[in-house]
């Protein structure tokens, strides 16, 4: 017979072993919400705008939360990149295939408090049916939701077949230097899910219309137009004036129509608009889907700032500089022209088109740094599309799942360029133009955070088994 002390020790060890072997209890979304809202409030308060150097602090905050949920320090890395940082989190799997990347960004655009109505942009506030705060829609809600979901899955004892890696950038809204660094390091992946694109659409009565999966985006490139002249005293004006030459060049760029383009993704998107919408745009979408050469449809779509980028490369003057003294003729004048380039169109061909539009060999048209990259459309993987559809249908049964192309650029651009298929799947639904992202009074419907937590938990468990 064993001594009482050894029996007691063995009994204690058995209890501990049984406790460790017992399956973790799954958290409900209702249980996860208080922690998520506390994290979101903290995130909104951190002014992760350019020039404040707050992104590294935000990354450390998120890292601490993940460690508290059981992630090893060795699975969390903060990568300094200039004044910002990237955050990488490994969720180890059982070794099935390549890892799945999940991206988001930690920075936000600047916010002028004077233009906000009744709300501090850097304080999370619930007012009526909305939450307000800079980044609540773009995109700290999803950044925090992804961290909260990783924490929740870890506490539940979930072991994925495919490993998952969070790749959070710190300057998506500006230089994307951290994005480029992440794409260099983490391009050997099955695919990437991006919470900063795609998403659901409500109509004016908050009825769900469709859910878009972003499978393509336009390349972002900046061009500098430079005009020079001999200068001189302003009392002796001359037609050879750098500012006048530049102004004329910009007028010609503004009037230049880039060729109409389309692909399977944009045609599918316009088909959905035609089926679910009404009015002139929906009619034009139906006509364009049937015949992309329909001039009337092209004219209607081109007149809508929200959709012109879906059918062609677009360029817009965004900054001006010139002159050196109030009483001197300018010796130099420059303008930045920002172009959003349709997939499959080379940067060189856009530069050549600008030179043609300017029609003045005295105006230099140069590509600005960093060098732009191509961003090929991603194939519509059946496993990803099916998992997204099933997850969305858990909330809205039978809703149309539509592939789409972003007119603007996201972090996916550099990963697509590195050969990683990328899919934008923001779980939030909103009315068109209702979120005010990048503008005053940015907001998110209060129905969306719990639905987003449900979405990420359900989707990640499906795709990583």
C-alpha positions as CSV (number, residue, x, y, z in Angstrom):
1,X,0.0,0.0,0.0
2,X,1.3,3.4,-0.9
3,X,1.9,6.0,1.8
4,X,-0.9,8.5,2.3
5,X,1.4,11.4,1.2
6,X,2.1,9.6,-2.2
7,X,-1.6,8.8,-2.6
8,X,-2.5,12.4,-2.0
9,X,0.2,13.6,-4.5
10,X,-1.0,11.1,-7.2
11,X,-4.6,12.1,-6.7
12,X,-3.7,15.7,-7.1
13,X,-1.7,15.0,-10.3
14,X,-4.7,13.0,-11.7
15,X,-7.1,15.8,-11.0
16,X,-4.7,18.2,-12.8
17,X,-4.3,15.9,-15.7
18,X,-8.0,15.4,-16.1
19,X,-8.5,19.2,-15.9
20,X,-5.9,19.8,-18.6
21,X,-7.3,17.0,-20.8
22,X,-10.9,18.3,-20.5
23,X,-12.1,20.2,-23.5
24,X,-12.2,24.0,-23.2
25,X,-15.6,25.5,-23.0
26,X,-16.6,27.5,-26.1
27,X,-17.3,31.2,-25.6
28,X,-20.4,32.7,-26.9
29,X,-20.3,36.0,-28.7
30,X,-22.3,37.6,-25.9
31,X,-19.5,36.5,-23.5
32,X,-16.8,37.8,-25.8
33,X,-18.4,41.2,-26.4
34,X,-17.5,43.1,-23.2
35,X,-13.8,42.4,-23.7
36,X,-14.0,43.2,-27.4
37,X,-15.7,46.6,-26.7
38,X,-13.1,47.4,-24.0
39,X,-10.3,46.7,-26.5
40,X,-12.1,48.7,-29.3
41,X,-12.4,51.7,-27.0
42,X,-8.7,51.5,-26.1
43,X,-7.9,51.2,-29.8
44,X,-9.9,54.2,-30.9
45,X,-8.3,56.3,-28.2
46,X,-4.8,55.5,-29.5
47,X,-4.1,58.1,-32.2
48,X,-2.4,55.9,-34.7
49,X,-2.2,58.6,-37.4
50,X,0.9,59.5,-39.4
51,X,3.4,61.5,-37.3
52,X,2.2,60.5,-33.8
53,X,4.3,57.3,-33.6
54,X,1.5,55.5,-31.8
55,X,1.3,52.3,-34.0
56,X,4.1,50.5,-32.1
57,X,2.3,51.2,-28.8
58,X,-0.9,49.9,-30.3
59,X,1.0,46.8,-31.5
60,X,2.4,46.2,-28.0
61,X,-1.1,46.6,-26.5
62,X,-2.5,43.9,-28.8
63,X,0.5,41.7,-28.2
64,X,-0.1,41.9,-24.4
65,X,-3.8,40.9,-24.9
66,X,-2.8,37.9,-27.0
67,X,-0.2,36.8,-24.4
68,X,-2.9,37.0,-21.7
69,X,-5.0,34.5,-23.7
70,X,-2.2,32.0,-23.9
71,X,-0.1,32.8,-27.0
72,X,3.6,32.3,-26.4
73,X,5.9,35.3,-26.7
74,X,7.8,33.5,-29.4
75,X,4.6,33.4,-31.6
76,X,4.2,37.2,-31.4
77,X,6.5,39.6,-33.3
78,X,6.5,43.4,-33.5
79,X,8.6,44.4,-36.6
80,X,9.8,48.1,-36.4
81,X,9.5,49.8,-39.8
82,X,10.7,53.5,-39.6
83,X,8.3,55.3,-37.3
84,X,5.7,52.6,-37.5
85,X,5.6,48.8,-37.0
86,X,4.0,45.6,-38.2
87,X,2.5,43.0,-35.9
88,X,2.7,39.2,-36.7
89,X,1.0,36.5,-34.7
90,X,1.3,32.8,-35.4
91,X,-1.5,30.5,-34.4
92,X,0.2,27.1,-34.7
93,X,-1.7,24.3,-36.5
94,X,-1.4,20.6,-36.8
95,X,0.7,21.0,-40.0
96,X,-1.8,20.7,-42.8
97,X,-0.6,22.6,-45.9
98,X,0.6,26.1,-46.1
99,X,-0.5,28.8,-43.6
100,X,-3.4,31.1,-44.1
101,X,-2.7,34.8,-43.7
102,X,-5.2,37.2,-42.2
103,X,-4.4,40.9,-42.7
104,X,-5.6,44.2,-41.2
105,X,-4.0,47.6,-40.6
106,X,-3.4,49.4,-37.3
107,X,-3.1,52.9,-38.5
108,X,-5.9,55.4,-39.3
109,X,-6.1,58.6,-41.3
110,X,-5.9,62.0,-39.6
111,X,-9.0,63.4,-38.0
112,X,-9.8,67.1,-37.6
113,X,-11.8,67.3,-34.4
114,X,-13.3,70.7,-35.4
115,X,-15.3,69.0,-38.2
116,X,-16.8,66.3,-36.0
117,X,-20.4,66.9,-34.8
118,X,-20.7,66.4,-31.0
119,X,-18.1,63.6,-30.9
120,X,-14.4,63.4,-30.1
121,X,-12.9,61.5,-33.0
122,X,-10.6,59.6,-30.7
123,X,-13.2,58.4,-28.2
124,X,-15.5,55.5,-28.9
125,X,-19.1,56.8,-28.4
126,X,-22.4,55.1,-29.0
127,X,-25.0,57.5,-30.3
128,X,-28.4,56.2,-31.5
129,X,-27.9,53.2,-33.8
130,X,-24.2,53.9,-34.4
131,X,-20.7,53.8,-32.8
132,X,-18.6,56.8,-33.6
133,X,-14.8,57.2,-33.7
134,X,-11.9,57.5,-36.0
135,X,-11.2,53.9,-37.2
136,X,-14.4,52.4,-36.0
137,X,-15.2,51.5,-39.7
138,X,-11.7,51.7,-41.2
139,X,-10.6,49.5,-39.7
140,X,-9.9,49.1,-36.0
141,X,-13.2,47.3,-35.5
142,X,-11.9,44.4,-37.6
143,X,-8.3,44.7,-36.3
144,X,-9.6,44.2,-32.8
145,X,-12.2,41.6,-33.8
146,X,-9.5,39.5,-35.3
147,X,-7.3,39.7,-32.2
148,X,-10.4,38.9,-30.0
149,X,-11.2,35.9,-32.2
150,X,-7.6,34.6,-31.9
151,X,-7.9,35.0,-28.2
152,X,-11.3,33.3,-28.1
153,X,-10.1,30.3,-30.2
154,X,-7.0,29.9,-28.1
155,X,-9.0,29.8,-24.9
156,X,-11.4,27.3,-26.5
157,X,-8.5,25.0,-27.2
158,X,-9.0,25.1,-31.0
159,X,-6.2,23.5,-33.0
160,X,-6.4,24.4,-36.7
161,X,-5.2,22.1,-39.5
162,X,-3.8,25.1,-41.4
163,X,-1.7,27.4,-39.3
164,X,-3.0,31.0,-39.2
165,X,-0.8,34.1,-39.2
166,X,-2.1,37.6,-38.5
167,X,-0.1,40.1,-40.6
168,X,-1.1,43.6,-39.3
169,X,0.5,46.6,-41.1
170,X,1.2,50.0,-39.6
171,X,1.0,52.4,-42.5
172,X,-1.6,51.2,-45.0
173,X,-3.1,54.7,-45.1
174,X,0.2,56.3,-46.2
175,X,3.5,54.7,-47.4
176,X,2.7,50.9,-47.0
177,X,6.3,50.3,-46.1
178,X,5.3,47.9,-43.4
179,X,3.0,46.1,-45.9
180,X,5.9,45.7,-48.3
181,X,8.0,44.2,-45.5
182,X,5.3,41.8,-44.5
183,X,4.8,40.6,-48.1
184,X,8.6,40.0,-48.4
185,X,8.5,37.8,-45.3
186,X,5.2,36.0,-45.6
187,X,4.4,35.2,-49.2
188,X,4.6,31.4,-48.9
189,X,1.0,31.0,-48.0
190,X,-2.2,29.3,-49.1
191,X,-4.1,32.5,-49.4
192,X,-4.8,35.7,-47.5
193,X,-8.1,37.0,-46.0
194,X,-8.3,40.8,-45.7
195,X,-10.8,42.4,-43.3
196,X,-10.2,45.8,-45.0
197,X,-12.2,45.1,-48.2
198,X,-15.4,43.6,-49.5
199,X,-18.3,43.5,-47.2
200,X,-22.1,43.7,-47.1
201,X,-24.5,46.2,-48.5
202,X,-27.8,47.3,-46.9
203,X,-30.4,49.3,-48.7
204,X,-31.9,52.5,-47.3
205,X,-34.2,50.4,-45.0
206,X,-31.4,48.2,-43.7
207,X,-32.4,45.2,-45.8
208,X,-29.3,43.2,-46.8
209,X,-28.7,43.4,-50.6
210,X,-25.5,41.4,-51.2
211,X,-22.1,40.5,-49.8
212,X,-19.0,41.3,-51.9
213,X,-15.7,39.4,-51.8
214,X,-12.9,41.6,-53.0
215,X,-10.9,39.5,-55.5
216,X,-9.1,42.3,-57.3
217,X,-8.0,45.9,-56.8
218,X,-6.4,48.6,-58.8
219,X,-2.7,49.4,-58.7
220,X,-1.8,52.7,-57.0
221,X,0.7,55.0,-58.7
222,X,1.7,58.6,-58.4
223,X,3.1,60.6,-61.2
224,X,4.8,64.0,-61.0
225,X,4.2,66.6,-63.7
226,X,7.0,69.2,-63.8
227,X,7.0,72.4,-65.8
228,X,10.0,74.8,-65.9
229,X,10.7,78.3,-67.3
230,X,13.4,80.9,-67.1
231,X,11.7,83.0,-64.4
232,X,12.4,86.7,-63.9
233,X,10.7,89.7,-62.3
234,X,6.9,89.6,-62.1
235,X,6.7,93.1,-63.5
236,X,7.9,91.6,-66.8
237,X,5.4,88.8,-67.4
238,X,6.0,86.3,-70.2
239,X,3.9,83.6,-71.8
240,X,6.7,81.2,-70.8
241,X,5.3,80.8,-67.3
242,X,5.8,77.4,-65.5
243,X,2.5,77.7,-63.6
244,X,0.5,78.5,-66.7
245,X,2.1,75.6,-68.6
246,X,1.3,73.2,-65.8
247,X,-2.2,74.5,-65.5
248,X,-2.8,73.8,-69.1
249,X,-1.3,70.3,-68.8
250,X,-3.6,69.5,-65.9
251,X,-6.7,70.6,-67.7
252,X,-5.8,68.2,-70.5
253,X,-5.2,65.3,-68.1
254,X,-8.6,66.0,-66.5
255,X,-10.3,65.7,-69.8
256,X,-8.4,62.6,-70.9
257,X,-10.6,59.4,-71.0
258,X,-8.8,56.2,-70.3
259,X,-10.1,53.2,-72.3
260,X,-13.0,51.2,-70.9
261,X,-11.9,48.0,-69.2
262,X,-13.7,45.0,-67.6
263,X,-13.1,41.5,-66.4
264,X,-15.1,38.6,-65.0
265,X,-15.0,40.1,-61.5
266,X,-16.3,43.5,-62.5
267,X,-18.9,42.1,-64.8
268,X,-20.2,39.9,-62.0
269,X,-20.3,43.0,-59.7
270,X,-22.3,45.0,-62.2
271,X,-24.6,42.1,-62.8
272,X,-25.5,42.1,-59.1
273,X,-26.0,45.9,-59.1
274,X,-28.4,45.5,-62.0
275,X,-30.3,42.8,-60.4
276,X,-30.7,44.4,-57.0
277,X,-30.7,48.1,-57.7
278,X,-33.0,50.6,-59.3
279,X,-32.7,53.8,-61.2
280,X,-30.3,55.0,-63.9
281,X,-27.2,53.3,-62.4
282,X,-28.9,49.9,-62.2
283,X,-30.1,50.2,-65.7
284,X,-26.7,51.2,-66.9
285,X,-25.2,48.2,-65.0
286,X,-27.5,45.8,-66.8
287,X,-26.7,47.4,-70.2
288,X,-22.9,47.3,-69.5
289,X,-23.1,43.6,-68.4
290,X,-24.9,42.7,-71.6
291,X,-22.6,44.9,-73.8
292,X,-19.5,46.6,-72.3
293,X,-19.3,48.7,-75.4
294,X,-22.7,50.4,-74.8
295,X,-21.8,54.1,-74.9
296,X,-24.9,55.2,-72.9
297,X,-24.1,52.8,-70.1
298,X,-20.5,53.8,-70.0
299,X,-21.5,57.5,-69.8
300,X,-23.8,56.9,-66.9
301,X,-21.3,54.8,-65.0
302,X,-18.5,57.3,-65.7
303,X,-20.5,60.1,-64.3
304,X,-20.8,58.4,-60.9
305,X,-17.6,58.9,-58.8
306,X,-18.3,55.7,-56.9
307,X,-18.3,53.6,-60.0
308,X,-16.2,55.2,-62.7
309,X,-13.2,53.4,-61.3
310,X,-14.8,50.1,-61.9
311,X,-14.6,50.5,-65.7
312,X,-11.3,52.3,-66.4
313,X,-8.0,53.6,-65.1
314,X,-8.6,56.9,-63.4
315,X,-6.2,59.7,-62.6
316,X,-6.7,62.8,-60.4
317,X,-4.5,65.8,-59.6
318,X,-3.9,65.8,-55.8
319,X,-1.1,68.2,-54.9
320,X,0.4,71.4,-56.4
321,X,3.6,73.3,-55.8
322,X,5.4,76.1,-57.6
323,X,7.1,79.4,-57.6
324,X,9.7,80.8,-55.1
325,X,8.7,84.4,-54.4
326,X,5.6,86.5,-54.5
327,X,7.2,89.0,-56.9
328,X,9.1,86.6,-59.1
329,X,8.0,84.6,-62.2
330,X,8.1,80.9,-61.4
331,X,11.0,78.9,-62.5
332,X,9.4,75.6,-61.6
333,X,5.9,74.2,-61.0
334,X,4.9,70.7,-60.1
335,X,1.7,68.6,-59.6
336,X,1.1,65.2,-58.3
337,X,-1.3,63.1,-60.3
338,X,-2.6,60.0,-58.5
339,X,-3.7,57.1,-60.7
340,X,-5.7,54.0,-59.9
341,X,-4.8,51.5,-62.5
342,X,-7.1,48.8,-63.8
343,X,-5.7,45.3,-63.3
344,X,-3.7,44.1,-66.4
345,X,-2.7,47.7,-67.3
346,X,1.0,48.5,-67.0
347,X,2.3,51.5,-65.2
348,X,4.4,52.3,-68.2
349,X,1.3,52.5,-70.5
350,X,-0.4,54.9,-68.0
351,X,2.7,57.1,-68.0
352,X,2.6,57.1,-71.8
353,X,-1.1,58.0,-71.8
354,X,-0.4,61.0,-69.5
355,X,2.4,62.2,-71.8
356,X,0.0,61.9,-74.7
357,X,-2.7,63.8,-72.7
358,X,-0.3,66.6,-71.7
359,X,0.7,67.0,-75.3
360,X,3.7,69.2,-74.4
361,X,7.2,67.9,-74.5
362,X,8.3,70.6,-72.2
363,X,6.3,69.0,-69.3
364,X,8.2,66.1,-67.7
365,X,6.0,63.2,-66.5
366,X,7.8,61.0,-64.0
367,X,6.9,58.0,-61.8
368,X,7.2,58.9,-58.1
369,X,8.6,56.6,-55.4
370,X,8.0,54.0,-54.1
371,X,7.8,52.1,-57.4
372,X,4.2,50.9,-58.0
373,X,3.5,47.2,-58.3
374,X,1.1,45.2,-60.4
375,X,-1.8,43.5,-58.5
376,X,-3.3,40.7,-60.6
377,X,-6.8,39.5,-59.8
378,X,-7.1,36.5,-57.5
379,X,-8.8,33.3,-58.7
380,X,-12.1,32.7,-57.1
381,X,-11.2,29.7,-55.0
382,X,-14.3,27.4,-54.5
383,X,-13.3,26.6,-50.9
384,X,-13.0,30.2,-49.9
385,X,-16.2,31.3,-51.7
386,X,-18.1,28.4,-50.3
387,X,-16.9,29.0,-46.7
388,X,-17.7,32.8,-47.0
389,X,-21.2,32.0,-48.4
390,X,-22.0,29.6,-45.6
391,X,-20.8,32.0,-43.0
392,X,-22.8,35.0,-44.4
393,X,-25.9,32.8,-44.8
394,X,-25.8,32.0,-41.1
395,X,-26.8,35.6,-40.6
396,X,-28.7,36.3,-43.9
397,X,-29.8,33.0,-45.5
398,X,-29.7,33.0,-49.3
399,X,-28.0,36.4,-49.7
400,X,-26.0,36.8,-53.0
401,X,-22.2,36.5,-52.6
402,X,-20.6,38.6,-55.4
403,X,-17.0,39.0,-56.4
404,X,-15.8,42.6,-56.6
405,X,-12.9,44.9,-57.4
406,X,-11.8,47.8,-55.2
407,X,-11.1,51.0,-57.0
408,X,-8.6,51.9,-54.2
409,X,-5.6,50.0,-53.0
410,X,-5.3,47.8,-49.9
411,X,-2.6,45.7,-48.2
412,X,-3.6,42.9,-50.5
413,X,-1.9,44.7,-53.4
414,X,1.6,43.7,-52.3
415,X,0.6,40.2,-51.3
416,X,-1.1,39.6,-54.7
417,X,2.1,40.9,-56.4
418,X,4.1,38.3,-54.4
419,X,1.8,35.6,-55.7
420,X,-0.6,35.2,-52.8
421,X,-4.3,34.9,-53.7
422,X,-6.2,37.5,-51.6
423,X,-9.8,37.9,-50.6
424,X,-11.3,41.0,-49.0
425,X,-14.1,39.9,-46.6
426,X,-15.1,42.7,-44.2
427,X,-18.0,41.2,-42.3
428,X,-19.7,44.5,-41.7
429,X,-22.8,45.6,-43.6
430,X,-23.6,49.3,-44.2
431,X,-25.6,51.5,-46.5
432,X,-23.6,53.0,-49.4
433,X,-21.6,56.0,-48.2
434,X,-23.0,55.7,-44.6
435,X,-19.8,54.8,-42.8
436,X,-18.0,58.2,-43.5
437,X,-14.6,56.4,-43.5
438,X,-11.7,58.9,-43.8
439,X,-14.2,61.7,-43.2
440,X,-16.0,63.5,-40.4
441,X,-18.2,61.5,-38.0
442,X,-16.9,58.1,-39.0
443,X,-19.4,55.5,-37.8
444,X,-20.4,51.9,-37.7
445,X,-23.9,50.5,-37.1
446,X,-24.1,49.0,-33.6
447,X,-25.5,45.8,-35.0
448,X,-22.2,45.0,-36.7
449,X,-19.6,44.3,-33.9
450,X,-21.3,41.2,-32.5
451,X,-22.1,40.0,-36.0
452,X,-18.4,40.5,-36.9
453,X,-17.3,38.4,-34.0
454,X,-19.7,35.6,-35.1
455,X,-18.4,35.9,-38.6
456,X,-14.7,35.6,-37.9
457,X,-15.1,32.8,-35.4
458,X,-17.3,30.8,-37.8
459,X,-15.2,31.4,-40.9
460,X,-11.8,30.8,-39.5
461,X,-12.8,27.5,-37.9
462,X,-14.3,26.4,-41.3
463,X,-11.3,27.4,-43.5
464,X,-8.6,26.0,-41.2
465,X,-9.9,22.6,-40.3
